Amino acid sequence: MADKIETIDGSVIQHGFHNDRIYLMHLQGKTAGTLILKLDRMAKAHGYGKIFAKIPANHWKAFKLAGYTKEAVIPSFFRGTTDGLFIAKFLSVDRQRVGHRSRFDPVERISKGTRRDDRTPLPVIPCTPSESVALGKIYRQVFESYPFPIHQPEFLNRAMQKSTSYFCIQAKKKIVAAAAAEIDSASKTCEMTDFATLPEYRGNGFAGMLLNRLDDEAQNLGMRTAYTIARADSYGMNRIFKKMGYRYAGRLVKNSQIGGRIRSMNVWHKPLR
């Protein structure tokens, strides 16, 4: 079952047992003090292992006093002026245990040996709500599990009608790769997310082509910062963001349900001008 998205005192959260966490997605700063207490009570009542939050740096003091730690920092994240913090409060010992170090640590190693990509770019086209069913089938095939229910056509349809732009690459008149730009006009940020390529079409550089198109989309819409939350153990995706000029911001420990288990995630960011 997918985690719920709710509004508490003007702040938007996602919570549930799928990711075993609370995710504070949008903070209404005026009620930060009381919200922190409500999140604590909710997490303890449900037995969640983690509270994860994305906040402006000017609210850090209140969260720090409540036992949160910084996991990633993006300079000038909000509207190109205020740093963005990705912070966490762990409610179980196991949830904060990093475990074995990834073979991709340190992250900078992924840039070594990068070869030039001379493949001819294919057309990257916008997806429409009428293609929600086809997109959902791709995501269901590629991901055993995912933090959000992107395999459901209804979810994709609603996302496209609100603030998320999906783009795809087609072959033989069918969608074989897709990704999304989730626009937040209030903060002037754009999350690059939901990258998927059908197994038989991997190795063609489609993710890089999609990311290049998403960057253009975000810049054309006046966004100031692009970012992504990528699986820490995915060499390919981390390498692509590094290659495309994104900078490493930090790691979110045991944060997101992807591929059948809770995984640690890397945060990458890129200023847009």
C-alpha positions in Angstrom: 0.0 0.0 0.0 1.3 3.5 -0.9 2.2 6.0 1.8 -0.3 8.8 2.4 0.3 12.5 1.6 -1.4 14.8 4.1 -1.3 18.4 5.1 -0.6 19.3 8.8 -0.8 23.0 9.9 -0.1 24.0 6.3 2.9 21.7 5.9 2.8 18.7 3.5 4.0 15.3 4.6 4.1 11.8 3.3 4.0 8.9 5.8 3.4 5.2 5.9 4.9 1.7 6.4 6.0 1.4 2.7 9.0 3.7 3.3 8.7 3.3 7.1 9.1 7.0 7.7 7.6 10.4 7.7 8.8 12.7 4.9 8.2 16.5 5.5 8.0 17.6 1.9 7.0 21.2 2.3 7.4 23.2 5.5 5.1 26.0 6.5 7.6 27.9 8.5 5.2 29.8 10.8 4.2 26.5 12.5 7.5 24.7 12.6 7.6 24.5 16.4 4.3 22.8 16.9 4.8 20.7 13.7 8.0 19.1 15.1 6.1 17.9 18.2 3.2 16.5 16.0 5.7 14.6 13.8 7.3 13.1 16.8 4.0 11.9 18.2 2.9 10.5 14.8 6.2 8.7 14.3 6.1 7.1 17.7 2.4 6.2 17.4 3.0 4.3 14.2 6.5 3.0 15.1 8.2 4.6 12.0 12.0 4.2 11.9 12.8 7.7 10.5 11.5 11.3 10.1 13.0 12.9 7.0 12.6 16.6 6.2 13.5 19.1 3.5 13.7 22.5 5.1 15.1 26.1 4.6 18.3 26.6 6.6 16.8 29.4 8.7 14.6 26.7 10.4 17.5 24.4 11.3 18.0 25.5 14.9 14.5 24.3 15.9 15.0 20.9 14.3 18.5 20.5 15.6 17.2 21.1 19.2 14.6 18.4 18.5 17.3 15.8 17.7 17.6 16.1 13.9 20.9 15.7 12.0 22.0 17.1 8.6 22.3 14.5 5.9 22.7 16.8 2.8 23.0 20.5 2.1 22.2 22.3 -1.2 23.5 25.9 -1.3 21.0 28.6 -2.3 18.3 25.9 -2.8 15.2 27.9 -2.1 14.6 30.6 -4.7 18.3 30.8 -5.3 19.0 32.5 -2.0 18.4 30.2 1.0 20.3 27.0 1.6 18.2 23.8 1.6 18.8 21.1 4.3 17.9 17.5 4.1 17.7 16.4 7.7 16.7 13.3 9.6 15.7 12.0 13.0 16.2 8.3 13.5 13.9 6.4 15.8 15.6 3.1 15.7 19.2 2.0 15.9 19.0 -0.2 12.9 17.6 2.6 10.7 20.6 4.8 11.2 23.2 2.0 10.8 24.9 2.6 7.5 26.1 -1.0 7.1 28.9 -1.9 4.6 30.3 1.0 2.7 29.2 1.3 -0.9 31.7 0.5 -3.6 30.9 3.9 -5.0 32.5 5.7 -2.0 33.8 8.2 -2.2 31.4 9.5 -4.8 34.1 11.5 -6.7 35.5 8.2 -8.0 32.6 7.8 -10.4 33.9 10.6 -12.6 37.2 8.7 -13.3 37.4 6.9 -16.6 34.4 8.6 -18.0 34.5 8.2 -21.8 33.0 10.6 -24.3 29.5 9.7 -25.4 29.3 10.0 -29.2 25.8 8.4 -29.5 23.3 10.3 -31.6 20.6 11.8 -29.3 17.1 10.5 -29.9 14.0 12.7 -29.7 12.8 13.2 -26.2 9.1 14.1 -26.2 6.6 15.2 -23.6 4.2 12.6 -22.2 0.5 13.3 -21.9 -2.1 12.0 -19.4 -3.3 9.7 -22.2 -0.1 7.8 -21.9 -0.4 7.2 -18.1 -1.3 3.6 -18.6 1.8 2.9 -20.8 4.1 4.8 -18.3 2.7 2.9 -15.4 3.4 -0.4 -17.1 7.1 0.6 -17.6 7.5 1.6 -14.0 5.9 -1.6 -12.8 8.3 -3.6 -14.9 11.4 -1.7 -13.9 10.8 -1.2 -10.2 9.8 -3.9 -7.8 8.9 -1.1 -5.3 9.2 2.7 -5.3 8.7 5.5 -2.8 5.7 6.8 -4.6 3.0 4.9 -6.6 4.3 5.7 -10.0 3.0 2.4 -11.4 -0.6 3.6 -10.9 -1.9 5.5 -14.0 -4.2 7.6 -11.7 -1.2 8.9 -9.7 0.7 9.7 -12.9 -2.3 11.5 -14.4 -2.7 13.7 -11.3 1.0 14.5 -11.2 1.0 15.6 -14.9 -2.1 17.8 -14.3 -0.4 19.5 -11.4 3.3 20.3 -11.6 5.2 17.3 -12.9 6.4 17.1 -16.5 7.1 13.6 -17.8 9.2 13.0 -20.9 9.9 9.8 -22.8 11.9 8.2 -25.6 10.1 5.9 -28.0 11.2 3.0 -30.1 9.1 0.9 -32.5 6.2 3.2 -31.6 6.3 2.4 -27.9 7.7 4.2 -24.8 11.0 2.5 -23.8 12.4 5.1 -21.4 11.0 7.9 -19.2 11.8 10.4 -16.5 10.1 13.4 -14.9 10.8 17.0 -13.8 8.8 17.8 -10.6 8.5 21.6 -10.6 8.1 23.6 -7.4 7.4 27.2 -8.5 7.3 28.5 -4.9 10.9 27.5 -4.1 12.1 27.7 -7.8 13.4 24.2 -7.6 13.0 21.1 -9.8 13.5 17.5 -8.8 14.7 15.2 -11.5 13.1 11.9 -10.8 11.4 8.6 -12.0 14.1 7.6 -14.4 13.3 4.2 -16.0 14.5 2.3 -19.1 13.2 -1.0 -20.2 15.8 -3.7 -19.6 16.2 -4.6 -23.3 17.0 -0.9 -24.2 19.6 -0.2 -21.5 23.1 0.8 -22.5 21.9 3.3 -25.1 22.4 6.5 -23.0 18.7 7.2 -22.7 18.9 8.4 -19.1 21.5 11.1 -20.1 19.3 12.2 -23.0 16.3 12.5 -20.7 18.2 14.4 -18.1 19.5 16.9 -20.7 15.9 17.5 -21.8 14.7 17.9 -18.1 17.4 20.4 -17.4 16.3 22.5 -20.4 12.6 22.3 -19.2 13.5 23.4 -15.7 15.6 26.3 -17.0 12.9 27.4 -19.5 10.4 27.5 -16.6 12.6 29.8 -14.6 13.7 27.3 -11.9 16.9 28.2 -10.0 18.0 24.8 -8.8 17.7 21.3 -10.1 18.3 18.3 -7.8 17.8 14.6 -7.6 17.7 11.9 -4.9 19.4 8.8 -6.5 20.1 5.4 -5.2 23.5 5.4 -3.6 24.2 1.9 -5.0 23.3 2.8 -8.6 26.6 3.5 -10.3 24.9 4.3 -13.6 22.6 7.1 -12.3 25.2 8.7 -10.0 27.6 8.7 -12.9 25.1 10.4 -15.2 24.4 13.2 -12.8 28.1 13.8 -12.1 28.7 13.9 -15.9 25.9 16.4 -16.4 27.4 18.9 -14.0 25.5 18.0 -10.8 27.3 18.3 -7.5 27.2 15.9 -4.7 25.3 17.2 -1.6 25.2 14.3 0.8 23.7 10.9 1.6 20.3 10.0 3.1 20.8 6.9 5.2 18.2 4.1 4.7 15.7 6.6 3.3 13.6 5.2 0.4 11.8 2.0 -0.6 13.1 1.1 -4.0 13.6 -2.3 -5.6 12.2 -4.3 -2.7 14.0 -2.7 0.2 14.9 0.5 2.0 17.9 2.1 0.4 20.3 4.9 1.1 20.1 7.8 -1.4 22.6 10.3 -2.8 21.5 14.0 -3.2 22.9 15.8 -6.3 22.2 19.4 -7.3 22.9 21.9 -10.1 22.3 25.7 -10.2 20.3 26.8 -13.2 20.8 30.2 -14.8 
